[in-house]
Every structure is written in C-alpha cells, then in structure tokens.
Amino acid sequence: MKTNNKYIIRYFKIFNIVILLLIIFNILMYIDVTLHRYHSVPKFFITGLIMLLIFISSRIGNQFYSIDTKGETITFETKNIGFFSFINSKTNKIDLPKYKLINYEYHKGLISKELVFYINSKNKVNLSKTRFRLAFISEQDMDNIINELEQIVKTNRLVKNNLEVSI
C-alpha cells in the first residue's frame, strides 16, 4: 500500500502566504502608512490573529506524510510544511524491513494524531521507539495504514512463534 497527502502542500503554501500578507499589513498599520479609513479592525486584533495562526500551525504536527509498505520494507515519512518550517526543515523518515516491526501504537489527540513504531534493534533485548506526529490525515487513510500495520505485526508474531516452536 502506498499513500500520501501531497495535496495539503498546496493549501499550506496559500496559508503561509496569507500569514505573510497579514504580517505585512500589520506592520503597515503600526507605522501608520495605511490610510486611517481602512483601520476598521484594531491593530491588536490582527496581531493576535497572526500569533494564533502561527501557534496553531506550529503545534499541529507534521502536515505532510507518505507511507509505502510494498515489498519487503516499510517507508514512512513526515514533514512539517507550516509557517516556520524553514527552521525545522528536517524530514522525519524511517525505512526498515518489515520483520523488524514488533508493534505499533496509535494515539488520537485533540489537534494531531501520533503513530508510534516499536522496532526490534540489533540487541535482542532492546526495542527502539519511533514517534511520528501527524495532522491532516483522513480517517479512511488512517484505517488503511492501521490495517496494513496490523497485518505486518501479525505476520511477524506468527513467524516468531513458528521459529520458537521449531527450535
């Protein structure tokens, strides 16, 4: 299964341009370059709106995701495309063989969702835990991802149990 939400990038580009235009308009209002007849909205209201939009954009989580479970590997990638994405432009990406996925957890929050992978590390005793914060993912896509991950985990448990029995 291969899925992503590339369409959200276009919407966030527009959202970022709107925030930038609001910032420019707000600066012009504070230095009194604009005519006073256009000041029907108080300056502090626009400043508060800008701060609220930037805060929500930064706290939502990673807006872009891509997952590919075809073949022998799982590739999961998330990326922040919000207003301050140039500060943290790092793409969160994991590429691992399917047999290393031990378990997963899915947490649905108020604003964003979180997907946690438990990965078998080289040391048989330790597990690696990898978290991905997601936003703007449809329930249908999330259900498909969870079903795919559940099949992979069940297969890995079955193989592990058969291996232990044969030893």
C-alpha positions, 0 to 999 in steps of 0.5 A: 500500500502506498499513500500520501497527502501531497495535496495539503502542500498546496493549501499550506503554501496559500496559508503561509502566504496569507500569514505573510500578507497579514504580517505585512499589513500589520506592520503597515498599520503600526507605522501608520502608512495605511490610510486611517479609513481602512483601520476598521479592525484594531491593530491588536486584533490582527496581531493576535490573529497572526500569533494564533495562526502561527501557534496553531500551525506550529503545534499541529504536527507534521502536515505532510506524510507518505507511507509505502509498505510494498515489498519487503520494507516499510517507508514512512515519512513526515514533514512539517510544511507550516509557517516556520518550517524553514527552521525545522526543515528536517524530514522525519523518515524511517525505512526498515524491513518489515520483520523488524516491526514488533508493534505499533501504537496509535494515539488520537489527540485533540489537534494531531494524531501520533503513530508510534513504531516499536522496532526490534534493534540489533540487541535482542533485548532492546526495542527502539521507539519511533514517534511520528506526529501527524495532522491532516490525515483522513480517517479512511487513510488512517484505517488503511495504514492501521490495517496494513500495520496490523497485518505486518505485526501479525505476520511477524508474531506468527513467524516468531512463534513458528521459529520458537516452536521449531527450535 
